[in-house]
Amino acid sequence: MNRSRRKTGAFERGLLLSYSIGNFISY
């Protein structure tokens, strides 16, 4: 359970980072 939660957090963090970079490039 802890692994799954940790993996989800990493995935969400990566997605947020990718979105931030995409927004910055678009801007």
VENSUL-V420641 format. One record per pair of residues at least 24 apart in sequence whose C-alpha atoms are under 7 Angstrom apart, sorted by the first residue. I is the first residue (numbers start at 1). J is the second residue. D is the distance in whole Angstrom. If there is no record, write none. Layout:
i-><I & I>
j-><J & J>
d-><D & D>
This chain:
none
